[in-house]
Amino acid sequence: MTTYTIPQKMSGTGSIHDIASDLFDREIVFAPSCKFAVVLSAYYGGKGYTTHKTEAAAIAASRKNSDYSHKIIDAEGREYLVVGDKLRLA
């Protein structure tokens, strides 16, 4: 399993839409064979992410969470945008 760490942000910076927490680093643990994670804003608390093997699965999860602030990242922390039915580097 691969783990990506989202570094803690400085308290009082950014916004509630950030995936970085101002309390601690966030560990995103990618399940075996998973390439993408849909990470909810740290504001929501809890685990706050799901991991996915394919672009299509990540896009479906992103659309399911469209009412919530979130980002799609890969195991190296690169952020992606949904463009139609594809992911594009942000």
Secondary structure, DSSP 4 states (H G I P E B T S, - for coil): -EEEEEPPPPTT-S-TT-SS-SSS-EEEEEPTT--EEEEE-GGG-SS-EEEESSHHHHHHHHHHTTTS-EEEEETT--EEEEETTEEEE-
